[in-house]
Amino acid sequence: MAEENRDWGYRRIEGALSNLGHELAHSTIAQILKRHGLEPAPERSRKTTWKEFLSRHWELIVASDFFTVEVWTRRGLERWMVLFFIDLSTRKVEIAGIARLVDGLWIS
């Protein structure tokens, strides 16, 4: 309950359990939460989980990476690097560039 409802304190959890027919003291609930590494409600509600962050910003997140391709040139077969970006919400891929040697402009 505390993980799914991060703003619920000991007394709110005590009330919810009481509605389900379980009688526990709020001090017992506090000990259980502490044993499982869960902070009190004020601290839990101030922190954003990774799942919440991703769901709130999904439309804005873009990933980038490199892959290599083998290219025939006048000098023969060479390995070139391709820089690409992917919009995670639409899965649209954009090729940003291709180069034989990756220099500081791509890395920084």
N, C-alpha and C positions, 0 to 999 in steps of 0.2 A: 504494500500500500504506500509506503513512504517513497519508494522509487518512482511509482507511477504518479503520485500526487505530492510533488516536492514541497508544496506549501502547507501540507498537513503537519501539524504539531502532534505531540504525544497525546494530548487530550482529544484531538479530532480523530486520531486513529483509535483511541480507546472507545469513543462513541460509535465509530463504524463497526468495530468488533462486537460491541455490546448489542448493536442492532442485529448482528448475525448470531447472537446467543453466546458469545464468548466474553467472559468477565476477566479483565486484566487490569491491574493498576498501571497508571501512566508511568510510574517508576520502572515497572517491569518492561514496558514497551521501550523506554529510554535505554535500558540495559541491552535489550535485544538489538536495537538499532546501532548502539555503540559497538557491540560485538561484531556486527556485520559491516562496520566501517562507514555507517551512514551518520552524517552530521545532524545537529538539530535543524528544525525547519527554517529558521532565518538564514542559516548558511547554505542549506540545500537550495533554497529558492533563488539565491543570488548568483548561483553558478549555472552556466549554460553547458549542457551536455554536447558531445560531438554530434549526436543524432539530431538534436534540436538545431544546432548551428547549420548543419547541412540542409535540413528541411527548410529553414528560413532563407537561406542564400542560394538554393539550388539553381535558380534562374540566372544567377550571376557568376557561377563557378566555371572556369575554363582551365583545362589541364593542358600541359605541353610536354613534348618529348621529342626524341630523335629516333630515326631508324635509318638503316643503310640500304643503299641500292647499288647494284653492280652496273656500271655504265661503260659502253664501248666508246672509246675516244681514239684519236689518232695515235696515241701512245699505247693503245691496247685496253685491256679491261682494268677499270679503276673502281675503287669503292668511294662513293659519295655519301654525304650525310644529308638527310632531309629533316628539317624542323617543321613540326606540325602542331596545331592547336585543335582541341576538341571541346565544343560546348557540351557540357554534360547533360543539360536538360533536353537538348534537341538531338544530341549525338552527331551534330554537324562537324565535319572535319575540314579544316583550312590548312593548306600547305603554305607555310610562311616563306620557305626558301630552300634552296639546295646548293650545296657547296662541296668542293673536293676537300678543303681544309676548313675546320671550324675555327674561327678567330674570336677575338674579344668582343666584337659587336654582337655575336650570337649568345655568348656566355654571360655577359653582364646584364 
